[in-house]
């Protein structure tokens, strides 16, 4: 192990290398190194034509994180699990200045392990019948993970092969081939004199070990950013990457380059274990959002998701980023217990963080490596997944990954969405029925639409197939879609085919005007259409 500067580390990266970067939204990214790498390119034009691989989104929707790779000529291929936080990469891809691919986050974490172990790749059902599936479909919605024309051209010409459709023992699978990693950029807390790396001030462990093993066993190099170098580690259990895998260590000189997350310099709660029910309740109360002056659409949707949580009585739950993130807090506020919240980054239990700290949890019960968390998820370990939705169609398909076309398109990426929705025992989606100026008023147990949103969220066909409703329903998984004024679920129609069906409507709204007319495609209405619980529409604390 050799201690070098960030600038020296940047000088080691060569043209056309495949670089794997660790991090999760605002946590665990080697910011000092990637910033120096970008500065080297801007000053010298080197390195060029890199292939960047990362599993979880890393960035602040600005300049930090893997956004440093967002320069034309510097990066020729991007293979990422989530893109929303890396807007500069999305801009590069939409301008057709690189090949862009979006693969499931969990698959990428497992690929690191496959590469480390000298295995040919990852064989899995994750991604089947979504845009990640490479098989040509008549509707043109299967793209092999490609998010731009340059990537699709590379696939057609046989220059790119990130995923294959295969039949194995009479069943359909997707195969994600292994590839060599020339450089792994990771971040830990401290290195000892032999290069052993601890993570005692990091929010979680990412896929650090798998990445380092993959790069080392590919004949590549491992560069680790740390806060300090110590003579020895006090706690053996804090060491997550052994020194035999580490080639270079960069000590971060600027504290801004080594914040715990892009939102927080340090939060002790993320590295402090669960301290019992009373301590957890105090922590939740301290971090609970202030009660809204007006009961808005967002809170109504979250409350209805809490009711789903209560009705199903799940043991292990995954909450998505954004609107779903507050469901756990509201559930405890409503008096519910007996469930454990998990985050794909690795925390189990505790209170999941949101925003640029998403991926961390306050006072977790345990933290496992990200690949191990996805092992658990994909094996059926999640009893209930509660996730956001951006676009929904009459078939029950959901889009959360890409919107629009051309240079104006927005690539959000799927992250762990596909891994989770194709593996959970039950799936709940959350979102408003319309967007763009929607204003509602909840009073006396009823809902009134004050101003309708300009954008209909239920469309004739989703523009990007992140979730295949009929396919997941065919696996026997209950799928529910919650909005502020209506609840839908996947139900079989007269022919036996599952389709989106309206099952609940808010008290006070008109079925035709406020629900059916606000869908850009016909939806089925259940014969047993029910009224949503009036408690959802009463200000104050909702108790269950």
N, C-alpha and C positions, 0 to 999 in steps of 0.2 A: 504494500500500500504506500502511495506517495501523496503527500499534501501539496496541492498546487493552487493557483489562483483561478477564479472563474474565467478570466481571459485565457489562461493557459489551457483550461479544460475545453473552452470553445475552439481553440486551435487544433485540438486532437480530432475533431469530427471532419471526415473526408467526404468528398463528392460522392453522391449516389449511395450513401450509407442508409441502412434502415435504422432509425432511431426510435426507441420505445421510451415513452415518458410516463412517469408515475404521478398520481395526484387524483383528487376527487373534488370537483368544483373549485372551492377556494382553499382546500387543504392539501398539504403534502407535496406541492410542486416545487421543483428545484429552480426557483425564480432567478436566483443570481446567475446560474449557469445558462439558462435559456435566454435571459436578457443579454448576456455577454455574447452568446451565439448569434443573436440577431444583430448586435452592433458590429460584430466581425463581418457579417454578410453585407451590411449597409456600407461599411468602409472599404471592403476588399472585393466584394462579389463572391466570396467563398464562405461556406461550402455551397454547392449547387445540387439541385435535383435529388434532394433528400426524400426518403419515404418515412413519413411520421406515423407511428402507431401509438394509440392510447385507448384505454378501455372506457374510463369515466371522463366526462367533460372536465376540463381544467381551464378556468379563466373567470374573468369578471365582466364579460361582454364588452370589454374595452381592449386594453393593451397587455394585460398580464396573462400568465399561464402559457398554454400552447399558442396563444395569439402571437407570440414572438416568432412563430414559424410562418406567419401569414404574409409572406413576401413572394412576389412572382419571381421565379428562377431559383429561389432558395429551396422550395418544397415542391416536388413534382407529383407526389402521391400522398394522399391523406387517408388513413384507415382509422376512423374514430367511432367510439361507441355513442357519444353524445356531443352535439355540436353547438347547442344554444349558448353556452358560455364562451365559445370561441368564435365570435362573430367575424373576425378577420379571416379565419380559415373558410368560413362559409362564403364570404365575399370573394375569396380567391377561387373557390370551386364554381360559384355561379358565373364568374367571368371566364370560365373555361381555361383557367391558367394552371390547373393541376387536375389530376384524376382524384375524384372524391368518392369514398365508400363509407357507408354506415352499416356496421355490423353490431349484433347484440353484445352489450357490455359483458355479460357473463361468459359468452363464448370467447371473447378476447382474453379474459382472465384465465380461462382454461387452456387457451392456445399457448400462453406463456409456459404453463406446466408441461404441455405436450412437447414443446420445443426443448425445454430443459431436460425432459426424459428421453429425447431422441425418438419420439413417436411420430408417426406420419401426419397426425393432425387430430381434430376433434370430430367425432361422429355423434350426431345429436338430432333430435327432432325440433329443436329450438330454431324458429325462423320459417318453418314450413308454412306455406300458403300466406306469406306476407311479401312485402317488397324485397326481402332478403333472399327469397327463394329464386334460384336462377332459371327455373324452367319457364319456357315461353308460354304465356297464357294468352288466350284470345283477347282478353280485355287489356292486355299490355301492362298489367300492374305488378308483374314480377320482374325485378331488375337485378337480382344477384347482389343487392346492396349498393349498386351504383346510384349516385345522387346527381350526376351530371352527364352530359353527352360525351365528354372526353373519356370518362370511365367506361361508359357503355361501348364506345368505339374500341377501347383497349380489350374489352371482353370479346367483342365480335371478331377481332383480329387475333385472338389467342395470346395477347400480351399480358393479360391479367387473369388470375384464377384464384380468387379469394374464397369461393364457395362452390360446391358441386352438389347436384341432386343425385342420390344413389338409392338403389334398392338393396336391402340387406335382410336376409332371412324372411323374405316375403313382405317386408314393410318398407315404407319410404322414410328416408333420412336425408339430412344435409351433412356434407363433409366439408370441414374447413381445414385446408392443408396447412401444415407447418411451414415456416420460412425462417431463414437465419436473421438474427438480430446483431447488428454490428456495434451498437452502443445502447446501453440502458442508463437513463438519467433518473436517479432516485433521490429521495430526501429522507433523512433520519435526524435524530436529535444530537447524538454524540458518537464519535469514533474513538476507539482506543488505539494504542500505538501499533497494533497488528491489523487494524482496519475493521474490527468487529463493530457493528452498528447497533445502537439502541434507539428505541422509539418512545422513551418515557415521557416526552413532552409533545408527542404527536397525537392527534385525535383518534387515529386508528392505524392499521398496519398495511392498508392497500393490498397490492400483490407484490410487495417488495422482494420477498424471497424468490418467488417464481420468476420475476423479471431478471433478477441478478443471476440466477441459475441459467436462465435461457440465454442471456447474452454471453456469459462465461462459456457455456457448453457449445455455443455457436462459434467460438473463437473470437468473440468481440470483447469490448471493454465495458466496465461498470464504473460510472462516475457518481459519487455520492456527495450531496450537499449536506452539511451538518452545522450545528451551532458552535460546537467546540470539539477539540481533541483532548482526551483525558488519558491519564496513565493506565487506568483500568476501570472497568465498570463495577459498580457496587452491587448491582442486581443482575444475575445471570438471566432471569426471566425477561428482562427488558431488551435483551439482544435478539433481534429478528433477522439480521443478515450477518453471516459469519465472514470474517476477514478474508478467507480463502477465495471469496468471490469478488472482492473489491479491489479495483486497480488504482483509482484516484479518489482523493477526498478534497473537497472544496469547503473551507470554513467561511460561512457567510459573514461578511464584514458589516453589512447594513441590516439592522434589525427588520426593516421593511421587507427585506427579501426572505425573511424566515418567520413570518407571522404564523400562528397556529392555523388560522384561516385568513382569507382575504378580508374578512369582516372583523376579526378579533385577534389582538396581539397574543393573548393567552387566556384560556378559560379553564380553570382547574377542574370544573365539573366534568369536562370531557375525558379526564384521565383519573377520575375518582370513582371507585366502585360504588354500586348500589348500597345504601346504608339503612335499608329497612323501609317499611311502608310509611312510617311517620315522616322520615327524612325525605322520601320521594314526594309525599304530598306537599311538604313545605317548599321543595324545589319547584314543583309544578305551579304552586300558587305564586311564587316569586317571579316566574317567567310567564305567567298567564297574560294574554293580551287584555288591555282595558276593555270593559264592556262597551259595545257600540252604542252610540246615542240613538241610532235608528237600526232596526233589525233589517239588514240588507240581504240581497239575494245570495251572496256568498255564505253568510252565516246560516241561512235557511237550508242551503244545500248541505253544509257541513252537519247541521243538526239531523237532517234526514239520514245521512250516512251513519251517524251515531246510532240511530234506531236500527239500522241494518246490522250494525255491530252487536247491538243488544239482542236482536232477534235470532242471530245465527250462533251466538255464544262461542265465538272462535277462541282458540288458545294462542295461536301465533299469527300476528298481523303484520303486513307490510303497508306503509303509507307512502304515497308518492310525494314529490315536491310540490310546493304551491298550495292550492286550496286543500288538498287532503292532509297536509302536514298538521293542521290544527285539530283534526278529528280526535286524536288521542287526548288532548287537553280538554276538549268539550265533553268527551266520554267520561272522564274522571269528574268533571264538574257536574255531570248529570247523575253521578252516583254509580257508574259502572266500574267493574273491576274484573279481575280474573283473566286478563289477556296480556300478552307480551308484545310490545312493538319492536320491530326489527328494521334495520336499514341495510341496503345491499352492500354498503361499504364495509360492514362487518360488525357494528354494534348490535347487541341483543339486550333488550330491556332499556329502561331509562326513558328520557324524553327527547325525541328526535329534534334536532335543530333545523332551521330553514334558511332560505336565502343563500348567501355566500358561505355559510357554515353548514349547509345541508350535507349530510353524510355522517356528521358527528351526533352523539347523543349525550345528554347530561345524566350523569350517574348511571351508566349502563351496568347490567349484571355481568356481562362478559363482552369481549371483543375478539372476533376471529378474523383470519385473513379473508380478503374479499373472494378469492376462488373457492374457499371452503363455504362461505356464505351462499354462493351460487350453487354449489353442490347440494346444499340443504334445500334451497329454493326449488331447483329443477327436479329434485327427487320427490317433490310433493309436500315439503315441510310447511308451506304457508297455508293456513286455514282460510284466510281472507285477505285479499289484496284490494286496497282502496286507492284509486288512481284518478288523475285528471283526464279530461277529454277536450279536444279542441274542435274536432269535426267528426260528425256521426252521420251515417246514412241509413236508409230504410232496411238494409240487410243486417244492421247491427255492427257494421264495420266501423273502426275508429282510426282516425289519423291524428297522431301527435308529433310526427317526424318531419314533414316538409309541406310548405304551403306556397302557392304561387308558382310562377314559371319565369325562366330567363334570369337575368341579373337581379331582378327584383324579388326573386324567390327567397324564402326564409328556410334554412335548414336547421331544424331543432335537434334532430336525431332521436333515436329510440332509447339510448342508455340501456337500463335493465328492464325496460317496459315489456319487451317480447319475452324475455326469460321468465318474468313474473306472471304475465297474463296467460302464458301457455302452460304454466305449472301449478298455479294456485288452485285450491279446491273450490273457491268461489271468488268471483271478480265483481267489484262495484266501481263504476265510473261516475265521476262528478263533474258538473259544469252547468252553466246557465243555458237556457233554451235559445236565447239570442244574445248577441254582443253588440258593442258599439253604441253606447248611450243608454243602455237598459237602466230603468229606475223603477223600483217596486216599493210598495208600502204594505207592511204587515200590521194589522190592527184587529183586536178582538177576535183572534183566531181565524182571520180571513186574510186573503192576499188580493191586492189591487195592483194592476199594471199601470203605473203613472206615466211612464214613457217607454215605448217599445224599442228594443234594440234594432239597429239598422241591418245587422248581419244575422242571418238564420244559421244556426249551428247544425241543424239536421238537413243534409243536402241529398241530392239524388244519388251521388256517388262520391265517396271520399277521394281526394286527389292523390293520396299516398296511403298505401295499405299497411298500417302499423299493426292492426288487430283484425283478424278475420273472424267475425262474429259467428257465422254458421259453422266454421271449422271447430272453434273452441266449444260451441254448444254441442256439437256432435260427439265431443269427448265426455259429455255428461256434466259439464261445469255450469252451474248457475251463473248467469250474467245479468246484472242490473245496471240501469243508467238513471242517475238521479239529477233532476234539475230543480229550480226553485218553484216551479209550478206544475210539474208532471214527473212521473216516474215510469220508466219503460223497462221491459225485460225481454230476453230472447225466449219466445214461445213457438211451438210448432203451429203452422197454419193447417188448413183443411187437407193439404197434400202431405202433411207431415214434415215439411221443411221449416226450419227455425227462422223466424224473422222478428224484427223489432215490433214490440206490441206495447201499447199504452195501458198501464194497469192502475195508475193512481193520478188524480188531478186535485189541485189545491182548491180548498173552499173559497168561493168568491170569484173565481175566474170562469170565463165562458169557454166551453170545450172547443167549439168551432173557431171563434175569433182569436182566442188567446193561446190555443194549443195547436190545433190541426192546421189553421191558416199560417202559423209561424213555422211550419215544417215545409221545406222546399220539395218534399216528396211525400206521397201517401204513406201513412203508417196504420197498422192494424190497431183496433180498439178492442180491448178485452170485454167479453160479455159480462164479466164480474168487475167492471171498472169501479174502483173504490175512491173515497175521498181521503186525501192526505191528512194525517193527524193534526188537529188544530193547535196542539201544543207547539208545533213548529213555528207558528205565526203569532205567538204571544211574546212580548218583550220580557226581559228578565231571564233568570236562570231556568233552563229546562231540566227538570228532574225526571228520571225514569225509575 
